[in-house]
Structure formats: structure tokens, C-alpha cells
């Protein structure tokens, strides 16, 4: 039998048709150009399926052995780059099956017993995505560690905290960095939660209705480590849902989009802080570019591009949701369109996390510029209000009193801490000399010594908590 005949026979539906597929349709419907990255998952799933078929007496021992030998050779050919991917064979599954049949003969043809490409592809994508989630989880740990490291070096550095991009209150720069650690820790939790639902076996659902063969689906699930936290096999319980569900892909992409949004928020701050208007930090040259016309420019291209790539991932999420919204049960060809956005989301998130772990480690902090900026926006006004409350004034009255004091400071073009005591006492007679300790940036920072607060003592406790959590 010729190679072309084998290719034709690998298409189980081809005997029904009286004319070959239109070349344009062939290119339009083929997915092998992008889904070939699923090859490892496809082979892993096929080996588990074949082992179960043999254990159930559905295929013979010799056929099982031939399938194992053939798939081992296919694996070796793909790893060495010698495997020929054929557009005529549509996708990764038929390409591998066709080559297996060339190598193992009828045994290769028996591999597909009790399964369909519908449950096969659903299984492959889940297996592949499970591995990618594990890689992403490790990258999220790396980024958190990098942020904890820069936080630990800058616990005592005073940064102007902003609301509405207006100076609000002084905070520790380390405390600010730990806010992102909290975000990325939630991203890691979401990924682990998504993984539980990804790690469930569709194989055995066949095309949509299950199969008449006595399959042991739980055995396959255990072989593929598709188990729950207690080690029990996790098997999709409804055959229609098993082949048509893409919730897991949408859920992953939603979690990825949130992680990218957190990176984008950090990126925006890095871009602002590096600008001449702020001058709070510098980013290492290796993460920046220059201008083709302005020799003085140093552009924070990596954070800027990360902001842009966030829109790309959010777009993939919208695309996947839209893809699924109008599909009746069960499998439809629409679902071929789930892979490229899913693949690109994984690639984008992994690349971005990897580069940001390195970028954060190369940030140079400029403490004097930060403190100078914090001293310009009446950042200790709330501290004066708190001081008055402790003198017995209701907070709302204290708030109004301090507003008048700030107005006076503005008119004199000085900070609150630079107003003479006699002037401050005009606003409230209970104000004493100790108010200047309260009005200092350092005093304000140290005063927020409450769980979750920005006082250096609290920040150091949080750093220790994160180091224990992250194993560093």
C-alpha cells in the first residue's frame, strides 16, 4: 500500500465521499500547523488507552506491544525533527495514527477502538494544559520571589502612595512591592484551582454517546494521573459534556488574563516611575531600547509591551467565550478555533512572567526622589487628623480642621510640618510640639503599625510570611 493510500485510509470518513476534498477547504480546515504541539499529550493518551484496551481484552497483547513500539518510534522521530507532518492528514492525531499504522500495521488501526477524535482531542488539550499550568505556577513563584527580594531591600524607603494619581499618604516602597506579591499569589491559587478541573478525563466518551466496548475509563485516568486531591480518578461523567466542554480552557484564559492585568498594572507604574517626571527608579539597560532619532532616549519597552500583550490575552478570553456561546451539544468544528488563542495565551503569559522575574531583579530604586515627591503633596494630612481625634475631636471635625490647615500651608507654600506651632494652634488649641513627630514622613510610616499596614515592622513580618510560603 502506498503512502498516499495510507493517508487516505487514515481518514475514517473518506470512503463515504465520491470526490476529494477541495484544496482550499483542506487548508481552511486543517489544524496540524498549530496543534502539532499536542504530540506528546497525544502519544501519552494513546499509550494509556492502548494499555487499557489490552487489559480489558479488547485488543491482544501482541497488538498492544506493537502499538507501544510504534509510538516509541513516532516519539523518537518527532523529537529528532525527522517526522513528516502532512497537511492532508488534517491534525496531529491523524498524522500520528497514520505513521503508527505504517509502523505497526493492523495493530495501529486497532488503537482507535473505543475512542473518537472528539474525546481524543479533548483529552490531549487537557493533558497539555495541565503541564503548562505547572510551568506557569513555577514562574509565578519566581516572580513573587523577585518582588519579595526588592521589597526586603527597600523596607525603609519612603514612597508617595497615590490615589487618583494624587499624593495621598507615605508608604514603604517594600510595602508597595508586596501588594503585587499578593496579586500574583492569588493568580497562583487560581491556576491551581483551574488545574483541578482541567485534570479530568474525557477519553471514553467517544464521539458523543460513549461506546459499546467495555472500557475501564478510571484505569486510564489513573494511568494519566488524572486524579483528585485524594488520588481518586477524575472522569468526565457525561459523554456529551465531555467532548463539547471547553469551560476549562475559558477558565484558564480568564485566570491568565487576570495575571496579565496584574503585570500590566505593575508595568504602568514602572513606566511612570522611570519617566523624568517621577524619576523614582531605573530599569536595567538590557530591558530597554533607544530611539532611532533621539540619542538621549531610554525607553521602557518591556513594560510597555507587556501592557499591550495584556490586551491580546484579554481578547483571547473574549474570543473563547464568544466561540462557545452559540454551540449546541455536542462537538462542533467551531471548537478547532479554541487552540490558537489558548496556545498563544499560554505562550504570552509564560514569556511575560519569565522576563518580569528578571526585570524586577534589575530595578534600581532612587529613595531620595521618592521621599522628595512624598513631601510635596501634604501626605501627612491624615496623620494630623488622627492626632486631633486622639485629642478628643470627632473625626469629621478633625478632617475639616486639617483641610483649613492644608489651605494655610498652600497659601504659605510650605508643608504642614513647616507651619509654626502658633499657626497650627490657631486651628486647634490642643496641638502641641509633639505634632511635628506625627507630621514627619517617617513618623507617618511608623504609625501604621497594624496588620497589613505599611509600617516597616509590619512589612518585615509580611516578607517573612511570604518567604516561608514561597520556600525561600
Legacy VTK file of the C-alpha trace (Angstrom):
# vtk DataFile Version 3.0
C-alpha trace
ASCII
DATASET POLYDATA
POINTS 472 float
0.000 0.000 0.000
1.387 3.392 -0.976
1.851 6.311 1.390
-0.974 8.226 -0.298
-3.277 5.226 0.116
-2.387 5.019 3.791
-3.085 8.736 4.169
-6.473 8.291 2.531
-7.339 5.283 4.664
-6.384 7.163 7.823
-9.371 9.409 7.177
-12.126 7.189 8.527
-14.796 9.176 6.769
-13.151 9.247 3.312
-14.862 6.138 1.866
-18.219 7.905 2.072
-17.175 10.651 -0.298
-17.048 10.403 -4.065
-14.620 13.248 -4.697
-11.508 14.522 -2.939
-11.597 17.478 -0.618
-11.229 20.889 -2.217
-7.669 22.163 -1.740
-8.880 25.436 -0.258
-11.161 23.567 2.149
-8.258 21.321 3.085
-6.121 24.296 4.049
-9.052 26.046 5.733
-9.989 23.109 7.950
-6.530 21.693 8.732
-5.090 22.342 12.176
-1.824 20.407 12.092
0.213 23.592 11.623
-0.611 24.632 15.188
-1.990 21.595 17.020
1.140 19.513 16.436
2.409 20.926 19.717
-0.014 18.448 21.319
2.004 15.488 20.090
3.390 14.470 23.477
-0.049 14.552 25.058
-1.464 12.618 22.096
1.103 9.850 22.475
0.694 9.784 26.265
-3.080 9.467 25.937
-2.794 6.801 23.238
-0.431 4.693 25.335
-2.810 4.819 28.296
-5.762 3.965 26.052
-3.915 1.040 24.442
-2.854 -0.326 27.828
-6.464 -0.274 28.994
-7.725 -1.902 25.771
-5.265 -4.757 26.313
-6.130 -5.102 29.991
-9.821 -5.313 29.078
-9.152 -7.928 26.390
-10.348 -5.612 23.632
-7.023 -5.849 21.795
-4.420 -8.615 22.048
-1.143 -8.498 23.916
0.892 -8.625 20.689
-1.129 -5.734 19.240
-0.527 -3.727 22.416
3.192 -4.396 22.217
3.260 -3.364 18.550
1.431 -0.131 19.372
3.913 0.659 22.143
6.891 0.020 19.843
5.356 2.069 17.065
4.538 5.034 19.290
8.061 4.929 20.743
9.440 5.277 17.228
6.987 8.082 16.417
8.127 9.874 19.576
11.770 9.481 18.578
11.096 10.777 15.053
9.262 13.864 16.333
11.928 14.612 18.928
14.679 14.324 16.315
12.807 16.501 13.820
12.505 13.667 11.327
8.738 13.287 11.488
6.861 14.408 8.374
3.766 16.425 9.251
1.228 16.234 6.419
-1.481 18.767 5.711
-3.557 16.043 4.044
-3.888 14.359 7.430
-5.538 17.428 8.939
-4.331 17.322 12.518
-1.798 15.967 14.997
-3.976 12.939 15.795
-4.331 11.568 12.275
-0.684 12.328 11.473
0.483 10.222 14.412
-2.054 7.483 13.768
-1.107 7.251 10.084
2.581 6.899 10.913
1.792 4.339 13.613
-0.205 2.303 11.104
2.756 2.354 8.718
4.944 1.027 11.517
2.569 -1.388 13.274
0.116 -2.403 10.534
-3.276 -3.605 11.703
-2.296 -3.138 15.358
-2.031 0.585 14.677
-5.519 0.592 13.212
-6.888 -1.025 16.368
-5.644 1.786 18.609
-8.670 3.926 17.805
-11.086 1.281 19.112
-13.488 2.790 21.619
-12.495 6.409 21.071
-13.187 9.283 18.688
-11.143 12.293 17.734
-13.712 14.238 19.745
-12.762 12.731 23.102
-9.160 12.302 21.978
-8.569 15.997 21.301
-10.358 16.992 24.499
-8.029 14.689 26.417
-4.913 15.903 24.622
-5.660 19.562 25.274
-6.307 18.872 28.944
-3.082 16.886 29.328
-1.074 19.574 27.561
-2.668 22.414 29.515
-2.102 20.625 32.821
1.635 20.592 32.144
1.628 24.241 31.093
-0.218 25.251 34.264
2.503 23.563 36.305
5.157 25.575 34.444
3.196 28.793 34.932
2.820 28.083 38.644
6.608 27.815 38.956
7.080 31.078 37.034
4.603 32.834 39.327
6.693 31.689 42.290
9.839 33.067 40.635
8.210 36.461 40.095
6.920 36.614 43.653
10.393 35.810 44.978
11.907 38.590 42.868
9.344 41.068 44.226
9.939 39.932 47.812
13.683 40.394 47.315
13.348 44.002 46.116
10.826 44.687 48.883
13.251 43.424 51.519
15.959 45.770 50.279
13.644 48.781 50.403
11.527 48.398 53.536
12.639 51.792 54.903
12.374 53.651 51.594
9.513 56.148 51.627
7.332 56.240 48.516
4.414 58.609 47.972
1.295 56.469 47.965
-1.224 57.655 45.394
-4.962 57.648 44.954
-6.274 59.153 41.708
-2.557 59.618 40.893
-2.501 62.340 43.572
-0.130 62.083 46.526
-2.161 60.529 49.333
-0.031 59.068 52.142
3.558 57.917 52.511
4.127 54.172 52.208
7.111 51.888 52.328
8.384 51.026 48.853
8.737 47.455 50.117
5.082 47.507 51.155
4.129 48.684 47.663
6.030 45.801 46.063
4.364 43.314 48.381
0.977 44.432 47.061
1.956 42.812 43.759
3.130 39.699 45.592
-0.404 39.391 46.953
-1.843 39.728 43.444
0.446 37.097 41.959
-0.166 34.760 44.898
-3.880 34.901 44.090
-3.036 34.190 40.451
-1.131 31.094 41.569
-4.103 29.975 43.674
-6.439 30.439 40.714
-4.147 28.388 38.487
-4.120 25.527 40.967
-7.895 25.698 41.248
-8.304 25.653 37.464
-5.894 22.718 37.257
-8.311 20.565 39.254
-10.980 20.955 36.588
-8.515 20.639 33.719
-7.278 17.350 35.148
-10.376 15.313 34.326
-10.579 12.579 31.673
-12.921 12.860 28.646
-11.477 9.765 26.913
-14.070 7.028 26.591
-16.877 9.434 25.792
-16.115 8.602 22.147
-17.909 10.798 19.594
-20.708 11.914 21.933
-22.636 8.934 23.348
-19.994 6.731 24.928
-19.086 3.361 23.461
-20.284 -0.251 23.432
-16.801 -1.556 24.302
-16.169 -2.459 27.969
-13.736 0.368 28.632
-12.222 0.993 32.043
-12.111 4.794 31.974
-10.991 5.058 35.578
-7.957 2.919 34.789
-6.957 5.344 32.027
-7.469 8.286 34.375
-5.170 6.728 36.973
-2.546 5.948 34.321
-2.595 9.575 33.189
-2.590 10.868 36.796
-5.971 12.473 36.192
-6.932 12.157 39.829
-8.344 14.405 42.538
-6.644 15.535 45.749
-7.451 12.204 47.399
-5.990 10.216 44.491
-9.364 9.097 43.135
-9.685 9.020 39.335
-11.392 12.079 37.855
-13.508 11.096 34.840
-15.943 13.313 32.927
-19.327 11.878 33.881
-21.435 12.833 30.865
-20.287 11.854 27.395
-21.990 14.798 25.678
-20.412 17.284 28.040
-17.044 15.523 27.947
-16.482 16.079 24.224
-18.022 19.548 23.928
-16.858 21.230 27.151
-14.282 23.986 26.831
-15.003 25.603 30.183
-11.564 24.562 31.351
-9.892 26.486 28.507
-12.026 29.567 29.157
-11.399 29.354 32.884
-7.659 29.072 32.359
-7.647 32.003 29.954
-9.634 34.071 32.466
-7.038 33.295 35.146
-4.263 34.106 32.676
-5.948 37.387 31.746
-6.082 38.383 35.420
-2.391 37.556 35.827
-1.596 39.671 32.765
-3.735 42.515 34.147
-1.638 42.455 37.310
1.518 42.560 35.207
0.037 45.435 33.228
-0.681 47.413 36.404
2.908 46.884 37.541
4.099 47.833 34.061
2.181 51.097 34.148
3.820 52.039 37.441
7.277 51.112 36.189
6.770 53.281 33.103
5.598 56.224 35.223
8.296 55.818 37.844
11.047 55.657 35.226
9.893 58.825 33.482
11.760 62.073 34.122
8.619 63.485 35.739
8.911 60.899 38.522
12.481 59.602 38.427
11.761 57.036 41.163
13.513 54.061 39.555
15.715 52.998 36.712
15.303 49.803 34.705
18.400 47.937 33.572
19.575 48.775 30.055
19.087 45.164 28.950
15.317 45.602 29.303
15.097 48.917 27.462
15.657 50.266 23.968
16.746 53.572 22.493
15.331 55.834 19.846
16.295 55.759 16.187
16.292 59.570 16.076
16.679 60.826 19.674
20.007 59.638 21.114
19.113 60.620 24.694
16.109 58.273 24.920
15.917 55.162 27.095
12.526 53.575 26.567
10.927 51.013 28.942
9.821 48.819 26.068
9.331 45.614 28.062
6.727 47.051 30.475
5.048 48.894 27.619
4.828 45.755 25.511
3.506 43.776 28.479
0.676 46.301 28.743
-0.083 45.708 25.080
0.103 41.933 25.357
-2.416 42.089 28.188
-4.982 43.337 25.693
-4.087 40.422 23.463
-4.770 37.861 26.216
-7.999 39.577 27.282
-9.008 39.434 23.603
-8.376 35.683 23.552
-10.680 35.310 26.552
-13.430 37.209 24.763
-12.853 35.117 21.655
-13.189 31.819 23.524
-16.340 32.935 25.301
-17.850 34.037 22.003
-16.757 30.766 20.369
-18.771 28.725 22.850
-21.851 30.894 23.347
-23.938 29.557 20.436
-22.870 25.924 20.212
-25.454 23.178 20.592
-24.402 19.829 22.024
-22.206 18.021 21.282
-18.916 18.551 19.438
-18.781 21.088 16.595
-15.940 22.058 14.283
-16.048 25.531 15.862
-14.005 24.024 18.685
-10.969 23.764 16.455
-10.733 27.518 16.981
-10.065 27.086 20.694
-6.445 26.058 20.262
-4.680 29.053 18.751
-5.972 31.538 21.346
-5.297 29.045 24.128
-1.794 28.293 22.864
-0.983 31.969 22.420
-2.311 32.793 25.889
-0.022 30.185 27.419
2.996 31.373 25.422
2.359 35.036 26.172
1.873 34.516 29.894
4.921 32.270 30.250
7.192 34.630 28.333
5.948 37.662 30.248
6.342 36.052 33.674
9.816 34.841 32.794
11.040 38.224 31.602
9.462 40.130 34.504
11.193 37.942 37.075
14.478 39.064 35.590
13.408 42.671 35.004
12.354 43.195 38.644
15.739 41.983 39.819
17.400 44.701 37.734
15.417 47.682 39.070
17.440 50.482 40.652
15.476 52.340 43.340
16.036 56.093 43.889
14.989 56.744 47.514
15.683 60.481 47.599
13.476 61.175 44.587
10.646 59.195 46.155
10.914 60.937 49.519
11.097 64.357 47.923
7.926 63.629 45.975
6.188 62.368 49.117
6.995 65.610 50.917
5.265 67.745 48.274
1.692 66.528 48.488
0.714 67.066 52.140
0.904 63.312 52.561
0.693 63.528 56.367
-2.620 65.431 56.480
-4.474 62.317 57.613
-1.924 61.889 60.404
-2.766 65.365 61.678
-6.462 64.437 61.607
-5.726 61.259 63.572
-3.719 63.338 66.042
-6.713 65.616 66.617
-9.040 62.645 67.051
-6.769 61.432 69.831
-7.225 64.894 71.371
-10.954 64.171 71.548
-12.151 65.801 68.314
-14.672 63.791 66.225
-13.050 62.585 63.017
-15.295 64.599 60.693
-14.478 67.779 62.621
-10.797 66.868 62.603
-10.992 66.290 58.847
-12.423 69.780 58.299
-9.898 71.384 60.648
-6.974 69.807 58.797
-8.410 70.961 55.465
-8.128 74.550 56.732
-4.568 73.872 57.888
-3.645 72.481 54.472
-5.162 75.531 52.825
-2.956 77.725 55.008
0.123 75.669 54.147
-0.684 76.002 50.444
-1.030 79.756 50.738
2.349 79.960 52.502
3.849 77.455 50.022
5.146 75.223 52.799
4.489 71.715 54.036
2.273 71.111 57.071
5.359 70.181 59.061
6.819 73.614 58.261
3.928 75.618 59.697
4.854 77.281 63.005
3.239 75.814 66.096
1.418 79.082 66.759
-0.222 78.849 63.350
-1.225 75.215 63.860
-2.703 76.057 67.258
-4.993 78.560 65.585
-6.788 75.603 64.073
-6.960 73.689 67.372
-5.565 74.695 70.750
-4.781 71.096 71.699
-1.966 70.840 69.158
1.399 70.583 70.906
5.067 70.285 69.937
4.698 66.517 69.571
2.663 67.141 66.440
5.867 67.520 64.415
6.739 63.882 65.050
3.314 62.992 63.664
3.727 65.249 60.639
7.056 63.742 59.554
7.043 61.206 56.732
8.915 58.704 58.853
6.519 59.213 61.750
3.549 58.659 59.459
5.094 55.455 58.114
5.884 54.041 61.561
2.410 54.922 62.880
0.681 52.436 60.549
1.838 49.508 62.648
-1.269 47.386 62.140
-1.653 44.038 60.398
-1.405 44.744 56.677
-0.095 48.256 57.299
2.905 49.998 55.791
4.995 50.364 58.983
8.428 48.783 58.389
7.862 46.366 61.282
4.729 45.071 59.576
6.397 44.930 56.175
9.214 42.794 57.553
6.686 40.397 59.051
4.939 40.112 55.693
8.247 39.483 53.938
8.975 36.652 56.353
5.497 35.208 55.773
5.981 35.258 52.011
9.448 33.730 52.247
8.061 30.809 54.244
5.145 30.435 51.833
7.409 30.535 48.778
10.072 28.302 50.288
12.833 30.899 50.002
LINES 1 473
472 0 1 2 3 4 5 6 7 8 9 10 11 12 13 14 15 16 17 18 19 20 21 22 23 24 25 26 27 28 29 30 31 32 33 34 35 36 37 38 39 40 41 42 43 44 45 46 47 48 49 50 51 52 53 54 55 56 57 58 59 60 61 62 63 64 65 66 67 68 69 70 71 72 73 74 75 76 77 78 79 80 81 82 83 84 85 86 87 88 89 90 91 92 93 94 95 96 97 98 99 100 101 102 103 104 105 106 107 108 109 110 111 112 113 114 115 116 117 118 119 120 121 122 123 124 125 126 127 128 129 130 131 132 133 134 135 136 137 138 139 140 141 142 143 144 145 146 147 148 149 150 151 152 153 154 155 156 157 158 159 160 161 162 163 164 165 166 167 168 169 170 171 172 173 174 175 176 177 178 179 180 181 182 183 184 185 186 187 188 189 190 191 192 193 194 195 196 197 198 199 200 201 202 203 204 205 206 207 208 209 210 211 212 213 214 215 216 217 218 219 220 221 222 223 224 225 226 227 228 229 230 231 232 233 234 235 236 237 238 239 240 241 242 243 244 245 246 247 248 249 250 251 252 253 254 255 256 257 258 259 260 261 262 263 264 265 266 267 268 269 270 271 272 273 274 275 276 277 278 279 280 281 282 283 284 285 286 287 288 289 290 291 292 293 294 295 296 297 298 299 300 301 302 303 304 305 306 307 308 309 310 311 312 313 314 315 316 317 318 319 320 321 322 323 324 325 326 327 328 329 330 331 332 333 334 335 336 337 338 339 340 341 342 343 344 345 346 347 348 349 350 351 352 353 354 355 356 357 358 359 360 361 362 363 364 365 366 367 368 369 370 371 372 373 374 375 376 377 378 379 380 381 382 383 384 385 386 387 388 389 390 391 392 393 394 395 396 397 398 399 400 401 402 403 404 405 406 407 408 409 410 411 412 413 414 415 416 417 418 419 420 421 422 423 424 425 426 427 428 429 430 431 432 433 434 435 436 437 438 439 440 441 442 443 444 445 446 447 448 449 450 451 452 453 454 455 456 457 458 459 460 461 462 463 464 465 466 467 468 469 470 471
